[in-house]
Amino acid sequence: WADLKRRLGPYRRCFAYTHHMMPNDPLVILHVGLVDNISNSIQTILNRVKSVSDVTEEILHEDPSLINSTIFYSISSTQPGLRGIELGNALIKRCVLQLQAEHPELKKFSSLSPIPDFRKWLMEELHSSSTSIISSEIRSWFRSLFSTSTWHLDETVLDEIRPILMRLCAYYLTQVKHSKTGYARDPVANFHLRNGAVVWRLNWLADRSERGWKQSLSMMVNYRYYSFDRIDRNSIDYIDKQKIQIDEQVSKLL
């Protein structure tokens, strides 16, 4: 209940698609945060306002000077049978139009997304005898490091490992694809790329929760949405040609 109130409080929006045959069962749900810049940490979104019950009437009023970006931080489909139907794309566009009508000052639209399979892929590479992506020295170091349960609590180790993991994660998101389809292996990346987004920025220590470490070694990624024309072009290029649009911030990591 507390989490629900945080998701529906000030500087928050929740959008959903429903069908008249299932009015109480949304098909797609999109949670949005209104922020002053594109977020690089999930905690900055969750801490923006604690909950509706904790704030005064003054804080409940949204200050337009604190809003210039929209962050899509959670999107989920509740109906597996509708997989492949681009409801998420349509919902994001409707969300953008409604928010721009409500807040004309909004200029930036982006996700802050998990990278659910990065650590799994990395472990596969570390135990592969044929990988050329990771040197033998780094592979040995990582194997030893990840065999402990407290390595991520050492700030010195985190500083040393950051550039290596950021490079590998950028490679994973932009170069690792399904052998049959040619689409991105990462399911969240595939979703946003199909919708026409750009792989815009990789964020270190963006989710330091237990789940964040298990999935992606704390990293999250921003998928940026630009004009509708550009979104449509990007979507067609990805679906037809498996072409992934990458911002310079990410390409510099490769």
C-alpha positions as CSV (number, residue, x, y, z in Angstrom):
1,W,0.0,0.0,0.0
2,A,2.8,2.4,0.8
3,D,4.5,1.6,-2.5
4,L,1.2,2.3,-4.3
5,K,0.9,5.7,-2.7
6,R,4.4,6.6,-3.7
7,R,3.6,5.7,-7.3
8,L,0.4,7.8,-7.3
9,G,1.6,10.8,-5.3
10,P,2.9,14.3,-6.4
11,Y,5.2,14.2,-9.5
12,R,3.8,10.8,-10.3
13,R,1.4,9.5,-13.0
14,C,0.0,6.1,-13.8
15,F,-1.4,5.3,-17.2
16,A,-3.2,2.1,-18.3
17,Y,-4.9,0.5,-21.2
18,T,-8.1,-1.4,-20.5
19,H,-10.6,-3.3,-22.5
20,H,-14.4,-3.1,-22.0
21,M,-14.5,-6.8,-21.7
22,M,-12.1,-6.7,-18.7
23,P,-12.6,-3.2,-17.2
24,N,-11.0,-4.2,-13.9
25,D,-7.9,-5.9,-15.4
26,P,-5.6,-3.4,-17.2
27,L,-3.8,-4.7,-20.3
28,V,-0.7,-2.5,-19.9
29,I,0.3,-0.3,-17.0
30,L,2.9,2.5,-17.2
31,H,4.3,4.3,-14.2
32,V,5.8,7.8,-14.7
33,G,7.9,10.2,-12.7
34,L,8.0,13.9,-13.4
35,V,11.5,15.1,-12.6
36,D,13.9,18.1,-13.2
37,N,16.3,16.0,-15.3
38,I,16.7,12.5,-16.7
39,S,17.2,10.3,-13.7
40,N,20.3,8.2,-13.3
41,S,19.2,6.3,-10.2
42,I,16.0,4.6,-9.2
43,Q,16.4,5.9,-5.7
44,T,16.1,9.5,-6.9
45,I,12.7,8.7,-8.3
46,L,11.5,6.8,-5.3
47,N,12.7,9.5,-2.9
48,R,11.2,12.4,-4.7
49,V,8.1,12.3,-2.4
50,K,7.9,9.8,0.4
51,S,4.1,9.2,0.1
52,V,0.9,11.1,0.0
53,S,0.3,10.6,3.7
54,D,3.7,12.2,4.6
55,V,3.3,15.5,2.8
56,T,1.5,18.7,3.4
57,E,-0.9,20.4,1.0
58,E,1.8,22.8,0.0
59,I,4.0,19.9,-1.1
60,L,1.1,18.2,-2.9
61,H,1.2,21.2,-5.3
62,E,3.6,20.4,-8.2
63,D,6.1,23.1,-8.9
64,P,6.5,23.5,-12.7
65,S,10.0,24.8,-12.2
66,L,11.0,21.3,-10.9
67,I,9.6,19.5,-14.0
68,N,11.3,19.3,-17.4
69,S,11.7,15.5,-17.9
70,T,9.4,12.5,-17.8
71,I,10.8,9.1,-16.7
72,F,9.0,5.9,-17.5
73,Y,10.3,3.8,-14.7
74,S,7.9,0.8,-14.7
75,I,5.9,-0.7,-17.6
76,S,4.2,-4.1,-17.4
77,S,1.9,-6.1,-19.6
78,T,-0.6,-8.3,-17.6
79,Q,-1.7,-10.5,-20.5
80,P,0.8,-12.9,-21.9
81,G,-1.5,-13.7,-24.8
82,L,-1.1,-10.1,-26.1
83,R,2.7,-10.4,-26.4
84,G,3.9,-9.0,-29.7
85,I,1.1,-6.5,-30.0
86,E,2.6,-3.0,-29.7
87,L,0.3,-1.7,-26.9
88,G,3.3,-0.3,-24.9
89,N,4.3,1.9,-27.9
90,A,0.8,3.3,-28.2
91,L,0.5,3.9,-24.4
92,I,3.8,5.7,-24.3
93,K,2.7,8.0,-27.1
94,R,-0.6,8.7,-25.4
95,C,1.2,9.4,-22.2
96,V,3.6,11.9,-23.9
97,L,0.7,13.8,-25.5
98,Q,-1.3,14.0,-22.3
99,L,1.7,15.1,-20.2
100,Q,2.7,17.8,-22.7
101,A,-0.8,19.2,-22.6
102,E,-0.7,19.3,-18.8
103,H,3.0,20.5,-18.6
104,P,4.1,22.3,-21.7
105,E,7.5,22.7,-20.1
106,L,8.2,19.0,-20.5
107,K,11.0,18.5,-23.1
108,K,12.6,15.2,-22.3
109,F,11.1,11.7,-22.3
110,S,13.1,8.7,-21.2
111,S,12.9,5.4,-19.4
112,L,15.0,4.3,-16.4
113,S,15.2,0.6,-17.1
114,P,16.6,-2.5,-15.5
115,I,19.0,-4.8,-17.4
116,P,17.6,-8.1,-16.2
117,D,19.8,-10.6,-18.0
118,F,23.2,-8.8,-18.0
119,R,24.7,-10.7,-15.0
120,K,23.5,-14.0,-16.4
121,W,25.1,-13.3,-19.8
122,L,28.3,-12.1,-18.0
123,M,28.5,-15.3,-16.0
124,E,28.1,-17.3,-19.2
125,E,31.0,-15.4,-20.8
126,L,33.3,-15.8,-17.7
127,H,32.9,-19.6,-17.9
128,S,33.1,-19.9,-21.7
129,S,36.4,-21.1,-23.2
130,S,35.7,-19.4,-26.5
131,T,34.9,-15.8,-25.5
132,S,37.1,-13.1,-27.0
133,I,35.3,-10.2,-25.3
134,I,37.0,-10.6,-21.9
135,S,40.7,-11.2,-21.4
136,S,41.9,-14.2,-19.5
137,E,43.3,-11.9,-16.7
138,I,40.0,-10.1,-16.3
139,R,38.1,-13.4,-16.4
140,S,40.2,-14.8,-13.6
141,W,39.8,-11.7,-11.5
142,F,36.0,-11.6,-12.0
143,R,35.7,-15.3,-11.1
144,S,37.5,-14.8,-7.9
145,L,35.7,-11.5,-7.1
146,F,32.2,-12.8,-7.7
147,S,32.8,-15.9,-5.6
148,T,32.7,-13.6,-2.5
149,S,29.5,-12.1,-1.2
150,T,30.8,-8.7,-0.1
151,W,32.9,-7.5,-3.0
152,H,30.3,-4.9,-3.9
153,L,30.6,-3.3,-0.5
154,D,34.2,-2.2,-1.2
155,E,34.3,1.2,-2.8
156,T,37.8,0.8,-4.0
157,V,36.9,-2.4,-5.8
158,L,33.8,-0.7,-7.3
159,D,36.0,2.1,-8.7
160,E,38.3,-0.4,-10.3
161,I,35.6,-2.5,-11.8
162,R,33.4,0.3,-13.0
163,P,35.0,1.0,-16.5
164,I,35.2,-2.7,-17.3
165,L,31.6,-3.5,-16.3
166,M,30.3,-0.4,-18.1
167,R,32.1,-1.4,-21.3
168,L,30.8,-5.0,-21.1
169,C,27.2,-3.8,-20.3
170,A,27.3,-1.4,-23.3
171,Y,28.5,-4.3,-25.5
172,Y,25.8,-6.6,-24.1
173,L,23.0,-4.1,-24.8
174,T,24.0,-3.1,-28.3
175,Q,25.9,-6.0,-29.7
176,V,24.5,-9.2,-28.1
177,K,21.5,-10.4,-30.1
178,H,19.3,-13.5,-30.6
179,S,20.9,-15.7,-33.2
180,K,17.5,-16.4,-34.9
181,T,15.9,-13.0,-34.9
182,G,18.8,-10.6,-34.8
183,Y,17.0,-8.6,-32.1
184,A,18.6,-7.5,-28.8
185,R,19.0,-10.4,-26.4
186,D,18.0,-8.3,-23.4
187,P,14.1,-8.3,-23.2
188,V,13.8,-4.8,-21.8
189,A,16.1,-3.4,-24.5
190,N,14.1,-5.2,-27.2
191,F,10.9,-3.7,-25.9
192,H,12.1,-0.1,-25.9
193,L,14.0,-0.5,-29.2
194,R,10.9,-1.9,-30.9
195,N,9.1,1.2,-29.6
196,G,11.6,3.5,-31.3
197,A,13.8,4.5,-28.4
198,V,17.6,5.3,-28.4
199,V,20.0,3.6,-26.0
200,W,20.9,6.9,-24.4
201,R,22.9,6.4,-21.2
202,L,24.2,3.7,-19.0
203,N,24.1,4.4,-15.2
204,W,26.5,3.0,-12.7
205,L,25.2,2.1,-9.2
206,A,21.7,3.1,-10.3
207,D,20.0,0.2,-8.4
208,R,21.9,-0.9,-5.3
209,S,19.1,-3.2,-4.1
210,E,19.7,-6.9,-3.8
211,R,17.7,-7.4,-7.0
212,G,19.8,-4.8,-8.8
213,W,23.0,-6.5,-8.0
214,K,21.7,-9.9,-9.0
215,Q,20.3,-8.8,-12.3
216,S,22.7,-6.2,-13.6
217,L,25.5,-5.5,-11.0
218,S,23.7,-2.3,-10.1
219,M,23.5,-0.8,-13.5
220,M,20.4,0.7,-15.2
221,V,19.9,2.3,-18.6
222,N,18.0,5.2,-20.0
223,Y,16.2,4.6,-23.3
224,R,15.4,8.1,-24.7
225,Y,12.3,8.9,-26.7
226,Y,12.5,11.9,-29.1
227,S,9.9,13.2,-31.6
228,F,7.2,10.9,-32.9
229,D,8.7,11.0,-36.4
230,R,12.1,9.9,-35.0
231,I,10.5,7.2,-32.8
232,D,8.7,5.8,-35.9
233,R,11.9,5.7,-38.0
234,N,13.9,4.1,-35.2
235,S,11.2,1.5,-34.7
236,I,11.0,0.6,-38.4
237,D,14.9,0.4,-38.6
238,Y,15.0,-1.9,-35.6
239,I,12.1,-4.2,-36.6
240,D,13.1,-4.5,-40.3
241,K,16.9,-4.2,-40.2
242,Q,17.7,-5.0,-36.5
243,K,19.5,-1.6,-36.3
244,I,20.0,-0.2,-32.8
245,Q,20.2,3.5,-32.3
246,I,22.9,4.4,-29.8
247,D,23.8,7.8,-28.2
248,E,27.4,9.0,-28.2
249,Q,27.5,8.5,-24.4
250,V,27.0,4.8,-24.9
251,S,29.1,4.4,-28.1
252,K,32.1,5.9,-26.2
253,L,32.0,3.0,-23.8
254,L,32.5,0.4,-26.5
